[in-house]
Amino acid sequence: MFIYRPDKRQEVWRFLFYMVLHAGWFHLGFNLIIQLLVGLPLEMVHGSARIGCVYLAGVLAGSLGTSVFDPEVYLVGASGGVYALLAAHLANVMLNYRNMQYGILRLLAIFLFASCDVGFAIYSRYSVEPASGAPSVSYVAHLTGALAGLTIGLLVLKNFEQKLHEQLLWWVALGVYAACTIFAIVFNLLNTVTVQRLEEESEEVFKQHLFTNFGF
């Protein structure tokens, strides 16, 4: 009921609730560990409501982005939200660089981890044979989740030393997130060709199209 499926896009809850499903214990445990290591420090500074907003924005962006750029895949996992938390660290540094210790080192560590993870996701998506039984990784959900985390982070995270140029940055972030989200929603409302074709296929063929967001 919760797996994001392109043929069930009219069931709008799937765009969000796919995050509660995972492809296995390792997938679930990995995402939980990253959430604890990355999300808790942000939550201690900025509060649960702000970080929850960033996280859910990343989850929603992950499914919307996948529906546009990789429209024939199934999706499970919370990696869109995890990457939103990672990108929110970048937003936090951009907003509060002068009040942070080791800000550059934090960004380098996050960039190194994210680069390796996205590189593996792209490799597994296009190089691993579906017949091998190995789940594919939705790199699109990773990237769009990160974009949401950066833009929403700039909008909602606390700015302890507000400057005029950061006001402009706030509006730019709002415009980017709003434009991308509106485009994805309109795309899903208008794009019925793929849905109609998928609806004509059997469940066995659907299984061959199954690509889960394994979130390594």
Backbone as CSV, one residue per row, in Angstrom:
resi,resn,N_x,N_y,N_z,CA_x,CA_y,CA_z,C_x,C_y,C_z
1,MET,0.804,-1.221,0.000,0.000,0.000,0.000,0.839,1.274,0.000
2,PHE,2.077,1.198,0.465,2.889,2.405,0.625,4.025,2.529,-0.396
3,ILE,4.365,1.462,-1.113,5.430,1.549,-2.109,5.073,2.609,-3.152
4,TYR,6.040,3.472,-3.487,5.778,4.399,-4.588,5.813,3.618,-5.895
5,ARG,4.729,3.671,-6.637,4.626,2.997,-7.933,4.157,4.003,-8.961
6,PRO,4.824,4.046,-10.132,4.419,5.026,-11.153,3.023,4.778,-11.702
7,ASP,2.553,3.527,-11.649,1.206,3.239,-12.142,0.134,3.559,-11.116
8,LYS,0.553,3.905,-9.879,-0.397,4.219,-8.822,-0.220,5.661,-8.340
9,ARG,0.251,6.519,-9.220,0.559,7.880,-8.781,-0.678,8.663,-8.372
10,GLN,-1.848,8.190,-8.760,-3.072,8.856,-8.299,-3.299,8.616,-6.809
11,GLU,-2.661,7.615,-6.234,-2.728,7.381,-4.791,-1.629,8.217,-4.143
12,VAL,-1.968,9.460,-3.866,-0.954,10.471,-3.567,-0.188,10.199,-2.277
13,TRP,-0.773,9.391,-1.366,-0.044,9.107,-0.124,1.256,8.342,-0.372
14,ARG,1.352,7.652,-1.500,2.553,6.894,-1.813,3.769,7.799,-1.996
15,PHE,3.560,9.044,-2.395,4.673,9.967,-2.596,5.386,10.294,-1.289
16,LEU,4.744,10.053,-0.178,5.332,10.356,1.126,5.582,9.101,1.965
17,PHE,4.616,8.192,1.980,4.682,7.074,2.917,5.587,5.942,2.455
18,TYR,6.149,6.023,1.249,7.141,5.024,0.850,8.339,5.048,1.790
19,MET,8.502,6.135,2.531,9.660,6.273,3.412,9.623,5.280,4.582
20,VAL,8.446,4.749,4.921,8.370,3.845,6.073,8.710,2.410,5.689
21,LEU,8.901,2.141,4.415,9.253,0.804,3.936,10.719,0.764,3.559
22,HIS,11.363,-0.390,3.765,12.770,-0.542,3.396,12.990,-1.907,2.761
23,ALA,14.106,-2.038,2.066,14.394,-3.250,1.299,15.047,-4.335,2.145
24,GLY,15.194,-4.115,3.434,15.812,-5.108,4.298,16.305,-4.459,5.575
25,TRP,16.787,-5.302,6.499,17.251,-4.784,7.782,18.468,-3.888,7.628
26,PHE,19.355,-4.239,6.699,20.537,-3.398,6.501,20.148,-2.016,5.996
27,HIS,19.224,-1.984,5.059,18.742,-0.720,4.508,18.143,0.147,5.608
28,LEU,17.277,-0.468,6.420,16.640,0.258,7.510,17.667,0.734,8.532
29,GLY,18.563,-0.162,8.946,19.561,0.193,9.950,20.498,1.287,9.482
30,PHE,20.906,1.215,8.217,21.810,2.229,7.678,21.161,3.607,7.718
31,ASN,19.912,3.690,7.261,19.227,4.987,7.262,19.023,5.515,8.680
32,LEU,18.704,4.624,9.618,18.509,5.065,11.000,19.808,5.603,11.602
33,ILE,20.914,4.924,11.329,22.205,5.374,11.863,22.566,6.751,11.322
34,ILE,22.384,6.940,10.011,22.707,8.244,9.416,21.794,9.330,9.980
35,GLN,20.526,8.985,10.187,19.609,9.971,10.765,20.056,10.381,12.163
36,LEU,20.506,9.414,12.958,20.956,9.725,14.304,22.233,10.570,14.282
37,LEU,23.180,10.200,13.430,24.455,10.904,13.396,24.339,12.296,12.792
38,VAL,23.460,12.446,11.814,23.346,13.717,11.085,22.187,14.559,11.599
39,GLY,21.057,13.895,11.878,19.871,14.646,12.260,19.884,15.167,13.677
40,LEU,20.388,14.389,14.613,20.361,14.815,16.015,21.134,16.105,16.273
41,PRO,22.367,16.258,15.749,23.067,17.532,15.974,22.289,18.736,15.447
42,LEU,21.651,18.578,14.289,20.844,19.670,13.754,19.628,19.935,14.634
43,GLU,18.995,18.856,15.099,17.789,19.008,15.917,18.093,19.678,17.246
44,MET,19.259,19.398,17.816,19.627,20.009,19.097,19.796,21.520,18.979
45,VAL,20.179,21.980,17.793,20.407,23.411,17.577,19.153,24.109,17.071
46,HIS,18.464,23.477,16.125,17.376,24.162,15.417,15.979,23.707,15.826
47,GLY,15.870,22.632,16.585,14.556,22.185,17.041,13.957,21.111,16.149
48,SER,13.043,20.333,16.731,12.454,19.194,16.032,11.570,19.619,14.858
49,ALA,10.810,20.687,15.022,9.864,21.100,13.981,10.600,21.500,12.702
50,ARG,11.670,22.263,12.834,12.420,22.710,11.656,13.077,21.532,10.939
51,ILE,13.686,20.633,11.713,14.366,19.500,11.102,13.359,18.503,10.524
52,GLY,12.221,18.356,11.186,11.163,17.519,10.628,10.670,18.047,9.295
53,CYS,10.565,19.344,9.171,10.154,19.966,7.908,11.174,19.679,6.815
54,VAL,12.453,19.809,7.133,13.510,19.511,6.164,13.445,18.054,5.726
55,TYR,13.283,17.168,6.689,13.268,15.732,6.411,12.104,15.350,5.497
56,LEU,10.899,15.806,5.827,9.729,15.461,5.013,9.807,16.087,3.629
57,ALA,10.385,17.278,3.534,10.569,17.904,2.223,11.489,17.055,1.360
58,GLY,12.538,16.477,1.967,13.441,15.609,1.217,12.768,14.334,0.752
59,VAL,11.932,13.735,1.609,11.201,12.524,1.236,10.274,12.797,0.061
60,LEU,9.522,13.892,0.142,8.601,14.246,-0.937,9.355,14.559,-2.220
61,ALA,10.459,15.281,-2.106,11.254,15.600,-3.297,11.829,14.343,-3.925
62,GLY,12.177,13.347,-3.103,12.716,12.102,-3.642,11.738,11.397,-4.555
63,SER,10.494,11.290,-4.145,9.495,10.612,-4.985,9.082,11.474,-6.178
64,LEU,8.928,12.784,-5.966,8.561,13.654,-7.087,9.667,13.680,-8.142
65,GLY,10.915,13.765,-7.688,12.029,13.761,-8.633,12.121,12.452,-9.386
66,THR,11.914,11.339,-8.698,11.940,10.039,-9.363,10.826,9.927,-10.385
67,SER,9.658,10.452,-10.054,8.526,10.379,-10.979,8.777,11.148,-12.268
68,VAL,9.640,12.148,-12.209,9.933,12.966,-13.390,11.116,12.406,-14.178
69,PHE,12.206,12.092,-13.494,13.457,11.754,-14.175,13.722,10.259,-14.300
70,ASP,13.026,9.440,-13.537,13.206,7.986,-13.623,11.836,7.339,-13.463
71,PRO,10.928,7.578,-14.443,9.491,7.396,-14.198,8.988,5.964,-14.189
72,GLU,9.836,4.966,-14.395,9.330,3.601,-14.435,9.775,2.767,-13.243
73,VAL,10.284,3.391,-12.194,10.804,2.626,-11.067,9.840,2.644,-9.890
74,TYR,9.954,1.602,-9.081,9.308,1.577,-7.781,10.283,2.176,-6.772
75,LEU,9.773,2.612,-5.627,10.636,3.303,-4.673,10.225,2.975,-3.252
76,VAL,11.218,2.565,-2.441,11.012,2.445,-0.996,12.240,3.004,-0.295
77,GLY,12.095,3.394,0.960,13.232,3.861,1.744,13.154,5.340,2.036
78,ALA,13.940,5.759,3.010,13.926,7.147,3.475,15.178,7.912,3.071
79,SER,15.865,7.464,2.029,17.126,8.100,1.672,16.950,9.536,1.184
80,GLY,15.775,9.860,0.623,15.520,11.249,0.259,15.575,12.150,1.477
81,GLY,14.973,11.698,2.578,15.020,12.463,3.821,16.411,12.499,4.423
82,VAL,17.137,11.378,4.340,18.505,11.332,4.856,19.392,12.318,4.120
83,TYR,19.266,12.365,2.803,20.080,13.301,2.028,19.646,14.743,2.267
84,ALA,18.388,14.946,2.589,17.956,16.292,2.950,18.656,16.749,4.228
85,LEU,18.825,15.840,5.191,19.540,16.179,6.418,21.008,16.478,6.138
86,LEU,21.616,15.693,5.251,23.009,15.950,4.884,23.159,17.333,4.257
87,ALA,22.268,17.660,3.318,22.346,18.959,2.648,21.990,20.098,3.595
88,ALA,21.158,19.813,4.595,20.815,20.846,5.568,22.049,21.297,6.350
89,HIS,23.028,20.411,6.501,24.276,20.812,7.135,24.969,21.892,6.310
90,LEU,24.915,21.755,4.984,25.486,22.793,4.119,24.735,24.104,4.305
91,ALA,23.396,24.029,4.353,22.608,25.235,4.589,22.953,25.860,5.929
92,ASN,23.166,25.034,6.942,23.500,25.533,8.271,24.833,26.267,8.265
93,VAL,25.807,25.712,7.552,27.115,26.376,7.454,26.993,27.695,6.695
94,MET,26.200,27.704,5.622,26.023,28.928,4.841,25.383,30.030,5.686
95,LEU,24.477,29.659,6.573,23.772,30.645,7.381,24.572,31.093,8.608
96,ASN,25.330,30.166,9.189,25.938,30.434,10.498,27.430,30.108,10.530
97,TYR,28.108,30.403,9.445,29.518,30.010,9.351,30.355,30.624,10.470
98,ARG,30.108,31.863,10.790,30.928,32.562,11.790,30.705,32.029,13.200
99,ASN,29.596,31.352,13.415,29.298,30.832,14.746,29.606,29.340,14.891
100,MET,30.277,28.764,13.883,30.524,27.335,13.894,32.005,27.041,14.018
101,GLN,32.306,25.916,14.653,33.657,25.407,14.703,33.794,24.257,13.707
102,TYR,34.888,24.270,12.979,35.199,23.202,12.025,34.110,23.048,10.971
103,GLY,33.544,24.153,10.535,32.482,24.090,9.529,32.947,23.490,8.224
104,ILE,34.141,23.875,7.760,34.663,23.364,6.506,34.913,21.867,6.595
105,LEU,35.465,21.406,7.722,35.721,19.977,7.893,34.423,19.175,7.872
106,ARG,33.379,19.721,8.450,32.085,19.049,8.420,31.592,18.902,6.986
107,LEU,31.702,19.988,6.226,31.241,19.954,4.842,32.056,18.972,4.011
108,LEU,33.367,18.931,4.227,34.206,18.008,3.475,33.835,16.562,3.773
109,ALA,33.579,16.257,5.033,33.204,14.896,5.404,31.864,14.507,4.765
110,ILE,30.894,15.417,4.806,29.589,15.137,4.211,29.706,14.999,2.707
111,PHE,30.499,15.876,2.074,30.665,15.820,0.623,31.327,14.510,0.204
112,LEU,32.323,14.056,0.959,32.997,12.805,0.640,32.039,11.631,0.739
113,PHE,31.264,11.578,1.822,30.304,10.491,1.994,29.253,10.513,0.884
114,ALA,28.683,11.694,0.622,27.616,11.798,-0.373,28.121,11.456,-1.769
115,SER,29.347,11.873,-2.104,29.907,11.583,-3.421,30.073,10.083,-3.628
116,CYS,30.595,9.395,-2.622,30.771,7.943,-2.720,29.418,7.241,-2.839
117,ASP,28.449,7.690,-2.057,27.144,7.052,-2.053,26.413,7.256,-3.372
118,VAL,26.420,8.486,-3.894,25.757,8.767,-5.165,26.467,8.045,-6.306
119,GLY,27.798,8.000,-6.258,28.542,7.268,-7.283,28.154,5.800,-7.304
120,PHE,28.047,5.194,-6.125,27.611,3.803,-6.063,26.186,3.647,-6.564
121,ALA,25.314,4.608,-6.235,23.918,4.535,-6.675,23.816,4.567,-8.197
122,ILE,24.568,5.454,-8.830,24.546,5.539,-10.295,25.080,4.248,-10.910
123,TYR,26.151,3.714,-10.323,26.718,2.456,-10.827,25.704,1.323,-10.727
124,SER,25.065,1.183,-9.563,24.126,0.081,-9.371,22.875,0.242,-10.227
125,ARG,22.515,1.501,-10.514,21.309,1.736,-11.330,21.509,1.315,-12.772
126,TYR,22.698,1.540,-13.326,22.897,1.314,-14.748,23.847,0.169,-15.087
127,SER,24.629,-0.311,-14.124,25.612,-1.350,-14.420,25.235,-2.715,-13.891
128,VAL,24.433,-2.775,-12.830,24.031,-4.057,-12.268,22.847,-4.596,-13.058
129,GLU,22.974,-5.838,-13.507,21.907,-6.453,-14.284,20.697,-6.723,-13.409
130,PRO,19.500,-6.360,-13.874,18.297,-6.631,-13.085,18.135,-8.103,-12.759
131,ALA,18.618,-8.990,-13.672,18.470,-10.423,-13.457,19.295,-10.929,-12.279
132,SER,20.266,-10.142,-11.836,21.117,-10.576,-10.735,20.383,-10.600,-9.403
133,GLY,19.237,-9.935,-9.322,18.467,-9.901,-8.090,18.900,-8.812,-7.130
134,ALA,19.965,-8.079,-7.446,20.433,-7.005,-6.577,19.545,-5.785,-6.759
135,PRO,19.081,-5.177,-5.674,18.216,-4.004,-5.793,18.977,-2.809,-6.340
136,SER,18.317,-2.048,-7.182,18.931,-0.850,-7.725,18.750,0.310,-6.749
137,VAL,19.655,1.264,-6.810,19.616,2.406,-5.900,19.129,3.630,-6.666
138,SER,18.145,4.315,-6.129,17.572,5.471,-6.809,18.415,6.705,-6.525
139,TYR,19.387,6.967,-7.395,20.233,8.148,-7.209,19.439,9.429,-7.399
140,VAL,18.363,9.377,-8.189,17.530,10.563,-8.385,16.904,10.996,-7.063
141,ALA,16.419,10.022,-6.279,15.834,10.351,-4.975,16.884,10.959,-4.058
142,HIS,18.135,10.482,-4.150,19.212,11.053,-3.354,19.444,12.520,-3.720
143,LEU,19.573,12.776,-5.022,19.926,14.126,-5.482,18.799,15.122,-5.241
144,THR,17.563,14.731,-5.547,16.451,15.664,-5.347,16.165,15.867,-3.857
145,GLY,16.383,14.821,-3.056,16.259,14.990,-1.612,17.277,15.982,-1.074
146,ALA,18.507,15.901,-1.604,19.552,16.838,-1.184,19.203,18.267,-1.586
147,LEU,18.673,18.442,-2.803,18.280,19.784,-3.247,17.197,20.354,-2.333
148,ALA,16.249,19.521,-1.955,15.196,19.977,-1.039,15.778,20.330,0.320
149,GLY,16.713,19.515,0.799,17.317,19.796,2.094,18.071,21.107,2.116
150,LEU,18.755,21.404,1.016,19.503,22.665,0.937,18.556,23.856,0.899
151,THR,17.566,23.808,0.028,16.677,24.966,-0.135,15.776,25.166,1.084
152,ILE,15.164,24.078,1.561,14.306,24.215,2.735,15.140,24.551,3.965
153,GLY,16.357,24.012,4.027,17.236,24.364,5.136,17.522,25.849,5.186
154,LEU,17.765,26.451,4.030,17.996,27.896,3.981,16.758,28.679,4.397
155,LEU,15.590,28.072,4.217,14.342,28.761,4.557,14.000,28.667,6.040
156,VAL,14.220,27.503,6.654,13.660,27.282,7.991,14.698,27.220,9.112
157,LEU,15.964,26.945,8.802,16.946,26.842,9.877,17.209,28.210,10.496
158,LYS,17.569,28.213,11.759,17.833,29.457,12.465,19.064,30.142,11.907
159,ASN,18.939,31.446,11.721,20.064,32.260,11.270,20.456,33.160,12.438
160,PHE,21.589,32.837,13.050,21.969,33.535,14.276,22.611,34.894,14.013
161,GLU,22.910,35.184,12.740,23.521,36.476,12.422,23.011,36.899,11.055
162,GLN,21.785,37.358,11.009,21.136,37.617,9.736,21.747,38.825,9.027
163,LYS,22.026,38.628,7.727,22.589,39.672,6.881,21.651,39.950,5.716
164,LEU,21.839,41.090,5.069,20.974,41.486,3.963,21.077,40.504,2.800
165,HIS,22.331,40.057,2.475,22.482,39.150,1.345,21.839,37.802,1.643
166,GLU,21.707,37.447,2.916,21.050,36.204,3.253,19.538,36.318,3.088
167,GLN,18.997,37.506,3.174,17.591,37.712,2.844,17.353,37.380,1.371
168,LEU,18.230,37.843,0.487,18.124,37.514,-0.934,18.268,36.011,-1.136
169,LEU,19.205,35.392,-0.421,19.389,33.948,-0.508,18.129,33.211,-0.093
170,TRP,17.427,33.736,0.909,16.177,33.123,1.362,15.147,33.079,0.236
171,TRP,15.000,34.199,-0.468,14.029,34.262,-1.565,14.442,33.379,-2.735
172,VAL,15.742,33.300,-3.016,16.229,32.421,-4.082,15.917,30.962,-3.742
173,ALA,16.177,30.573,-2.496,15.895,29.207,-2.071,14.405,28.898,-2.175
174,LEU,13.572,29.836,-1.742,12.125,29.648,-1.836,11.695,29.481,-3.288
175,GLY,12.230,30.309,-4.171,11.864,30.229,-5.578,12.277,28.920,-6.225
176,VAL,13.479,28.452,-5.905,13.965,27.193,-6.485,13.109,26.020,-6.021
177,TYR,12.850,25.935,-4.726,12.065,24.811,-4.220,10.628,24.866,-4.754
178,ALA,10.026,26.046,-4.747,8.648,26.169,-5.226,8.549,25.823,-6.707
179,ALA,9.482,26.308,-7.513,9.447,26.046,-8.950,9.604,24.558,-9.240
180,CYS,10.558,23.901,-8.577,10.783,22.472,-8.802,9.579,21.649,-8.357
181,THR,9.006,21.985,-7.214,7.870,21.229,-6.701,6.645,21.402,-7.589
182,ILE,6.360,22.619,-7.989,5.202,22.872,-8.858,5.367,22.154,-10.188
183,PHE,6.577,22.216,-10.751,6.830,21.520,-12.020,6.581,20.025,-11.886
184,ALA,7.079,19.410,-10.800,6.916,17.971,-10.604,5.450,17.598,-10.428
185,ILE,4.705,18.410,-9.689,3.278,18.128,-9.483,2.514,18.229,-10.803
186,VAL,2.763,19.279,-11.563,2.086,19.440,-12.858,2.468,18.310,-13.808
187,PHE,3.748,17.925,-13.779,4.204,16.816,-14.617,3.420,15.545,-14.310
188,ASN,3.225,15.262,-13.031,2.502,14.051,-12.653,1.029,14.135,-13.008
189,LEU,0.455,15.330,-12.968,-0.950,15.489,-13.335,-1.166,15.313,-14.835
190,LEU,-0.194,15.757,-15.625,-0.361,15.750,-17.076,0.190,14.506,-17.751
191,ASN,1.185,13.883,-17.155,1.860,12.771,-17.808,1.087,11.478,-17.565
192,THR,0.239,11.124,-18.487,-0.558,9.903,-18.343,-0.109,8.805,-19.292
193,VAL,0.800,9.084,-20.207,1.210,8.093,-21.202,1.893,6.904,-20.534
194,THR,2.857,7.185,-19.671,3.575,6.105,-18.994,2.634,5.310,-18.106
195,VAL,1.740,6.007,-17.417,0.806,5.328,-16.524,-0.098,4.389,-17.315
196,GLN,-0.632,4.855,-18.439,-1.512,4.019,-19.234,-0.790,2.780,-19.752
197,ARG,0.457,2.934,-20.165,1.221,1.788,-20.659,1.500,0.797,-19.547
198,LEU,1.866,1.318,-18.376,2.164,0.425,-17.259,0.925,-0.312,-16.780
199,GLU,-0.218,0.334,-16.853,-1.445,-0.303,-16.404,-1.823,-1.482,-17.295
200,GLU,-1.344,-1.494,-18.541,-1.638,-2.576,-19.461,-0.753,-3.787,-19.225
201,GLU,0.299,-3.633,-18.448,1.221,-4.729,-18.214,0.753,-5.567,-17.020
202,SER,1.210,-6.801,-16.990,0.832,-7.708,-15.910,1.692,-7.474,-14.682
203,GLU,1.314,-8.091,-13.570,2.073,-7.954,-12.339,3.463,-8.548,-12.480
204,GLU,3.617,-9.607,-13.298,4.940,-10.203,-13.488,5.879,-9.222,-14.165
205,VAL,5.358,-8.485,-15.131,6.184,-7.481,-15.798,6.498,-6.357,-14.834
206,PHE,5.546,-6.019,-13.976,5.793,-4.990,-12.959,6.979,-5.368,-12.093
207,LYS,7.052,-6.628,-11.706,8.144,-7.071,-10.847,9.493,-6.890,-11.530
208,GLN,9.529,-7.027,-12.837,10.773,-6.844,-13.572,11.206,-5.381,-13.578
209,HIS,10.272,-4.480,-13.356,10.574,-3.055,-13.318,10.956,-2.588,-11.909
210,LEU,10.926,-3.520,-10.938,11.109,-3.126,-9.535,12.543,-2.671,-9.276
211,PHE,12.685,-1.400,-8.873,13.977,-0.870,-8.472,13.776,-0.169,-7.143
212,THR,14.334,-0.699,-6.060,14.139,-0.106,-4.749,15.252,0.873,-4.433
213,ASN,14.902,1.875,-3.631,15.874,2.884,-3.202,16.632,2.335,-2.010
214,PHE,17.777,1.664,-2.258,18.457,0.891,-1.229,19.305,1.749,-0.320
215,GLY,19.610,2.979,-0.716,20.197,3.966,0.168,21.507,3.602,0.829
216,PHE,22.444,2.946,0.140,23.749,2.645,0.738,24.487,3.934,1.113
